[in-house]
Amino acid sequence: MPTIYPSPPQARPYSQQAPPIATAHSPATVIPPIDSLAIPSNPVTTAIVYCEGNFATPDGKTANGLVRHSEKYKILSVIDSKKAGLDAGSVLDDQPNAIPICRDLEDSLAQAGDIPDTFIYGMAPASGMLSPHERGLVLEAMVHGMNIVNGLHEFLNEDPVFAAACIANNVTIFDVRKPRAKKDLHMFSGRIAEVSCPRIAVLGTDGAIGKRTTATILTRALNDCGVKTVLVGTGQTGLIQGARYGIALDAIPSQFCSGEMEASIVAAFEGEQPDVIIIEGQGALSHPAYLSSSFILRGGCPDGVVLQHAPGRSHRCDFEDMVMPTPASEINLIQTFAQTKVIGLTINHENMTDEQVGEAITRYEHELGIPATDALTRSPERLVEMVFAAFPALKEKLADCA
């Protein structure tokens, strides 16, 4: 007899959640649940992104991601005094995008003309906390009338100073990683078996290696060719960018991580009826500092994995004494840990020339026996073909619909 699993409470996509409203009589109501994000749904909401000293570096990954892609915000500028005066797109990808990098908040406001709607903290420091200087800067932005988007582990709504500033300036702080109450979190139920479309996780050999960027490009490429695809976010940056389904996995108590991962995927499947679900990865399964990948593999039960690797990176990000693993060792670990298959390798080209990227693609395809590409410097069609090779029924479905 088949196993019958109890159904968990229905998870709802972010776009269906109503943001809480702060009032002078109920300051606690400014703390939103994680699955609402309380992020404005208006796609022309304007924002400046703070990334002092870290834009185009691994610790600036939130700012980097928002400059490349944002469904929620129109990014007006990035604050980073070390790169002030440059174009953000040129610095990041050698492609100008008319987003200026500014010296400080004053410079950014001058360039904007009007006061932007939102101030986004665009870094992911290892501490997960604001420095004393940054606390003052965020408060200054609130005085100017800007809402705050905070992706750190420090929840600013729980700080009496920031809670008071919300009321005084009639603004709101969105603590992206703030989880729901434990009574509202999901335990793993087994309902992931009801998700009949392929689930593909984009994992990596390190943190801050480009998993979210590759997942975003892959999702867009599949949709562009007629394969309905939904991205499930698992970190603060993807959720700030506008992922409609997902959770900030590293902020969830471990007992609920697999269940929350499962519930997000089930919600995406039931809400969108997609042909494919892409799951954003976190950290690396082999990395001793991060456990998120294990919950993605357990709770998400992906049918396939795309692995992101940086051949030019000598050591783990933020861990100088920790040598990077090889793709082969990570693939072996993933396929031993979970009932899944790595279907392709994608390259992070940091510290590499284009010629070296090409050589790495050829070498890894030969060594690993799977397709390889660079999502940013090669055609997205290579990513699509990678998926079609692993799941030929998707290509056949397109042919039947043609």
Steps between C-alpha positions, in 0.01 A plus 500: 500500500624852428605710798249769587659820626316769696468829317682794654332841516494653153799724433415819316707681240642834610285697260184384679613618840388834639779702663445605861439865570688682774300732722592725790297276730644166390873524418537123510287472187788625288661154529390301192489123467769361273267372230340838444831687483284813511683606184297740286347336193529815289775430245589869473583531869830687503800400709861574574729219609769535765813294430791699642835350402346176375326553167597232245652286778355186664387693810311740274290224350165660587592823322653303213182301457271804511708681238470199270134422564211637705129448451413707807717809479634753257859534622603866478857471631747299705698654788867397502759776543779278365334481159317836499451656160489170314208324335379200703439282196844575359669413829303180546469355150674743259153601378384856586150518649472869600500419873760733654723411792493784753739619768252511790133545587510873429646441155246227430207723597634782285522269199147368561342847506199385703517295819505129404234277650745250646848462645629143456790365703682322220771300673527161666779534758611192690389663827143548377485824701509876439810690603452813719556721194245303298242532777532876477475492121184289501341735753598795280329337203187456711506869597496579127180295471635178346374155589774252590561154356727303730627155405726450802457253785454803727129588507477877519132500593600341830730792580314769699695780329401385152142421606467855630653640180235316296226679689671838506567500125196303381715240329528123518787256544478170312708238682527250216635215711246537782330157523139434584403381845595136554134400520466610136810320366477175306640160586596271213193302394587315180275713282802572282407172327190678361719739301508328162715747303882483503666677791850628431720640777790732419763411759867597526846418630506812721290788629462826304596320181214595267233238564218753515617678185518173307160393635347833391651481151393136461145580611475787253652296214257212547202736513623680190499176301151406612570278804299643790751523784477630856793593722480414870726731699690383804694813602442866575628636169275289279201593713587871484538470122142379477484119525133428565563173681758395754652568839820639649612150589792589726268686739262207557545271805661180372205282603282680246747559214409192296130562554520866404698407189243239406205733569647776281544262208152353542355853510687592180376184329138544605498875440665504158473148354845539345689267267818542709587628848847648555625503860762756600791345690676621813856446620643162398425150622870446576539830687519451879365848571170459313225239522247654262591278205414188700148632566456592133593145401286340770195726499507584128589150375631642170492275195813670368777733615697764314831556678668843504880510537770771496820352353689824571413500871783348706321482835152517645346844526578644849710192587855553375630174646229290339590379150225489240364152420511362148175472304548122488518473880193720546304303241590175675390643834168632364413177321596293804301719739181519292312305234575747224734552206725793415396588143749776424773732620498879483808717532553811711762685294654712778879531463480340154543620143243404239751261349546332838122467537483326163782265597332422833169420328672258263706339776209447739273361230771244422579420864145489635304380198234770541436827314668815633457873434528848649154649551625859471747485209349223287159475333213405733405245236777282643317491833175407326668219308650378828148465642358345182779240493412394854122525458426425131124492565510879536637541148253247366217694665612816324511317169148367555375854569671651194 
